[in-house]
Amino acid sequence: MNIPRMTPVEAKERLDLGLALLADIREDDEFAREHVVGSLSAPLSRFDDFDFREHGNRPLVIFMCQSGNRTCTHFRRLAAAAARESYVLAGGLTAWKAMGLPTNLDRTQPIEMQRQMMIAAGSLVLTGLLLATTVSAWFIVLTVAVGCVMVFAGVTGWCGMARLLGLMPWNAPPK
């Protein structure tokens, strides 16, 4: 299937004319941290509950994610739900920002969980390697354990590290 793509500049023009709806399929934590001004949050994990009719009947829907990969992977499902002419924002939020187009960035929100996991896993691997070379070779077990945890998360879809990070104070919901 040939996936129709729209550049950020083309998308901005259509949005400004009121001809399009921009649906951001990234998860809530990603959207809360930064999103395109005027976009709608339609997280892929809850996408089946999203009703496009509640947001007017603009002739176009442009789907976006961080890089465009998620929207391309799920485009058939997204376009079917939109029930109107649909596009993928080429390059996603990354390309939008590269063009200097406006976003709403809220630095009070924690960085995305996926990035937190990368930082934590990378830090643990580097710490394990550093300790294995300077203190005891047995610290290589830390590096192996992190690798096993990440493989398990990838295979099963359940990540204990994400659960632990979710309990950290900076990820606590506002009171």
N, C-alpha and C positions, 0 to 999 in steps of 0.2 A: 504494500500500500504506500502510495506516495503521500507523505505528510505535508500539508500546506503550512508554510512558515511565513511569518511576518516580521520584518525588522523592527527594532524598537522605535525608530523614527516614524515608520508607517503606522505602527500601533498607536503611538502618541497622537498622530494626526486624527486617526479614527476615533480615539477616545475623546479628544477635544471637540470633535464635531458631534459627539453623542451617538455615534453609530456603532459603538462596540462596548462590550463589557469585558473587563480584564479579571479573570478568575485565577487566583494564586492557589496552586494545589500543594504548596509546602505546608508543613505541619505548624500547629499553633505557636510553638516556641520560635520557629524560624520567622513566621509572620510578625510576631510581637516585637522581635528585635529590629527587623527592617522590612519594609514593603513599599511597593509603588503607591504613590498617593492616588487614592480613588479606587484601588483594586479591592476585590472581594476575597475574603478568606474562604476557600473551599478545600480543606485538607483532604488529601487523597485517602487517608485512613477512615474518613467519615463521608466520603464523596457521595455515596449512595443516598444519603439523607439530604443532599443539597438540592434545592428546588430553584431552577433558573427563572421560573415564572414569577417568583417573588421579587425579582430585580428588574422588572420591565421587559419589554420585548424588543430590545435593540437587535438589529439584524445580524450582528456578528458577536461571537465569543472568542476571545483570545486567551488561551491557557498558558500559564507560566509557572516555572519553578526556579530553582537557583541557576541552572545551566541550560535547561531545555531537555535534558536527558529523560527525566521522569515524565514530562509531558509527552515526549515522543513515544516512550515505552507504553504509555497508557492511552494514547490518543484515540483509538477506536472507542474505548469505553467513555472517555470524556466527551467526544463529539456526539455520541449516541445520546448521552444524558442532556446535552445542550439543546439538541433537536433544532439546530439552526447552523448556518455557516460557521465553521470553526477553524481556528488557526493555532499554531504553537508560536509563542514569542521566541524567535530565533536567539539563542544564547542566554535566554532567561534574564533573571535579575542582574547577573554579572554583565551582560551586554548592555542592558538598560543603563546601568551606572556608568559603564565605559563611555556611553554617549553623552554623559553629563545630564541625564534626565532626572527629574525630582523623585526622591524617595523619602519616606518617613523613617528615620533612624532613631531608635530609642535606646540609648546606651545604658539606661537604668535596667533594662531587661538582660537576663543572663544570655551568654552566647549559646548557640544551638547545642543541643545535647550531643549530636554527632561530633561536633568539633570538640566538645568537652571530653568525649570518650577518646578521640584521637590524641588530645593533649595528655590525658591520663595514661593511656596505653604507651605512648611514646616515651613519656617521662619514666614510667616503670621499667621499660626495656632499657633505656639509657642508664638508669640507676643500677639495674641488675648487671649490666655489662661493665660499668665503672667499678662497682664493688667486686665483681668477679676478677677483674684485672689488678685491683689494688689491695683487696682484703683477703678474699677466699674464693677459690674457683667454684665453691658451692653456690655462690650467689647467681650463677648462671641459671639455677632452678627458677629464679624469679622471672627471668626472660622467657624461659620455656613455658612457665605457667601462664604468663600474659598471652603468649602465642596460642596456647591451648584454649584459653578463655575466649579469645577473639574468633578462633575457628568454630568453637561451639556456638557462639552467638550468631555467626554467619550461617551455620547449618540449621540451627533450630529456630532462629528468629527471636530468641530470648536472650537478653544481655544483663547479667548480674551487675556488671560495671555501670550500666546505665541506671539500673535500680538504685545502686549506692550513690551515684552522682545526683540522682533525683532527690535524695534525702539531705543533700548539702544545704546549708542555710541560704546560699545565694540563689538556689532553685526553689525556695519555699514560695508558695503563692502569697501575694500581698494580703495583709490583714485588714 
